[in-house]
């Protein structure tokens, strides 16, 4: 497979869980559970029975934005595509992965998301290493590589590559920062410690490194 890229893996919830009175009953998870390689992420996305059940529950609530958001934030595990962190804060970066996350949202259907999964994977400019359909079934997440050795400043290098990724994707695939504009790129992916919820997708695409002959 492709070179090992390490990501931090977090258990839910991503934000505090509150009771009916608005009181916090479960704190947000801010310390990673473990590190995963990208191949291990692919294995979870394609083969975890528990993640499949959690994804199906979230997808069933997709039409109810409040409930969908609650289920996603309180039940789904997530990773930090940009690298490993000792704590979920941008200044706690341990090692960059050489990956940025591209998130396309508000697609019209699961079928369109599946078509976009292939279109992103085949994009010769992006060449993402992993692409899967989002928990709600109306979006796609792509893990896009960049050159770690371009500059010696790790954070600057990551920030600049994220910026150019977002600009290219906005022009190529649209901009959904304003939901009234419809489907397109979710710009919140610009954050170095941006989380990516994992979701079951047995047809998730992962790029295989061509063996040296």
ZIWOUR-V199691 format. One record per pair of residues at least 12 apart in sequence whose ideal C-beta (glycine too) atoms are under 7 Angstrom apart, sorted by the first residue. I is the first residue (numbers start at 0). J is the second residue. D is the distance in whole Angstrom. If there is no record, write none. Layout:
I:J:D ; I:J:D
This chain:
0:38:5 ; 0:207:6 ; 0:208:6 ; 1:37:7 ; 1:128:5 ; 1:206:6 ; 1:208:5 ; 3:36:5 ; 4:36:7 ; 4:37:5 ; 4:96:4 ; 4:97:6 ; 4:98:6 ; 5:34:5 ; 5:36:6 ; 5:83:5 ; 5:94:6 ; 5:96:6 ; 6:34:7 ; 6:35:5 ; 6:37:7 ; 6:40:6 ; 6:78:4 ; 6:79:6 ; 6:80:6 ; 6:82:7 ; 6:83:7 ; 6:96:6 ; 7:31:4 ; 7:34:6 ; 7:78:6 ; 7:79:5 ; 7:83:5 ; 7:84:5 ; 8:31:6 ; 8:32:5 ; 8:33:5 ; 8:34:7 ; 8:35:5 ; 8:76:7 ; 8:78:5 ; 9:28:5 ; 9:31:5 ; 9:32:6 ; 9:76:6 ; 9:77:5 ; 9:87:7 ; 10:28:5 ; 10:32:5 ; 10:76:6 ; 11:28:7 ; 11:73:6 ; 11:74:5 ; 11:75:6 ; 11:76:6 ; 12:25:6 ; 12:27:6 ; 12:28:6 ; 12:72:6 ; 12:73:4 ; 13:27:6 ; 13:28:7 ; 13:72:5 ; 13:77:6 ; 13:194:6 ; 14:27:5 ; 14:72:5 ; 15:27:5 ; 16:73:5 ; 29:86:6 ; 29:87:5 ; 30:86:6 ; 31:84:6 ; 34:83:5 ; 35:78:7 ; 37:128:6 ; 37:129:6 ; 37:142:7 ; 40:78:6 ; 40:129:7 ; 41:129:6 ; 41:203:6 ; 41:205:5 ; 43:197:6 ; 44:131:5 ; 44:197:6 ; 44:198:7 ; 44:199:7 ; 44:200:6 ; 44:203:5 ; 45:200:7 ; 45:201:5 ; 45:203:5 ; 47:199:7 ; 50:197:6 ; 50:199:5 ; 51:199:4 ; 53:74:5 ; 53:75:6 ; 54:134:5 ; 54:198:5 ; 54:199:4 ; 56:70:6 ; 57:70:5 ; 57:71:5 ; 57:75:7 ; 57:134:4 ; 57:135:6 ; 58:134:6 ; 58:135:6 ; 58:136:5 ; 61:135:4 ; 61:136:6 ; 61:137:7 ; 67:135:6 ; 71:134:6 ; 71:196:6 ; 75:134:6 ; 75:196:5 ; 75:197:6 ; 75:198:7 ; 76:197:5 ; 77:194:4 ; 77:195:6 ; 77:196:5 ; 77:197:6 ; 78:195:5 ; 78:197:7 ; 79:192:6 ; 79:194:6 ; 80:96:7 ; 80:98:5 ; 80:99:7 ; 80:100:4 ; 80:142:5 ; 80:195:5 ; 81:95:6 ; 81:96:6 ; 81:98:6 ; 81:99:7 ; 81:157:6 ; 81:191:5 ; 81:192:7 ; 81:193:7 ; 82:94:5 ; 82:95:4 ; 82:96:4 ; 84:192:6 ; 87:192:6 ; 88:192:6 ; 89:190:7 ; 89:191:4 ; 89:192:5 ; 92:154:7 ; 92:191:7 ; 95:147:6 ; 95:153:5 ; 95:157:6 ; 97:144:6 ; 97:145:6 ; 97:147:4 ; 98:128:7 ; 98:142:5 ; 98:143:7 ; 98:144:6 ; 99:143:5 ; 99:145:6 ; 99:160:6 ; 99:161:5 ; 99:164:5 ; 100:140:6 ; 100:142:6 ; 100:188:5 ; 100:193:6 ; 100:195:5 ; 101:141:4 ; 101:143:5 ; 101:164:6 ; 101:168:5 ; 101:184:7 ; 101:188:6 ; 102:138:7 ; 102:140:5 ; 102:185:4 ; 102:188:5 ; 103:115:6 ; 103:138:6 ; 103:139:5 ; 103:172:6 ; 103:182:7 ; 103:183:7 ; 103:184:6 ; 104:138:4 ; 104:175:5 ; 104:182:7 ; 104:185:5 ; 105:137:6 ; 105:175:5 ; 105:178:7 ; 105:181:6 ; 105:182:4 ; 106:137:5 ; 106:138:6 ; 106:182:5 ; 108:137:7 ; 109:136:4 ; 112:132:5 ; 112:136:6 ; 112:137:6 ; 112:138:6 ; 112:139:5 ; 113:132:6 ; 115:139:5 ; 116:130:5 ; 116:131:7 ; 116:132:6 ; 116:139:5 ; 116:204:6 ; 119:139:6 ; 119:141:5 ; 120:204:4 ; 124:167:6 ; 125:141:7 ; 125:143:5 ; 126:144:7 ; 126:206:7 ; 127:141:4 ; 127:142:6 ; 127:143:5 ; 128:142:5 ; 128:144:6 ; 128:205:7 ; 128:206:5 ; 129:142:4 ; 129:203:7 ; 129:205:5 ; 130:203:7 ; 130:204:5 ; 131:198:7 ; 131:200:4 ; 131:203:4 ; 132:198:7 ; 132:200:5 ; 133:198:6 ; 134:196:6 ; 134:198:4 ; 140:195:6 ; 143:164:6 ; 145:160:4 ; 154:191:7 ; 157:191:6 ; 158:191:7 ; 161:189:5 ; 165:184:6 ; 165:186:6 ; 165:188:7 ; 165:189:6 ; 168:184:5 ; 169:183:7 ; 169:184:5 ; 172:184:6
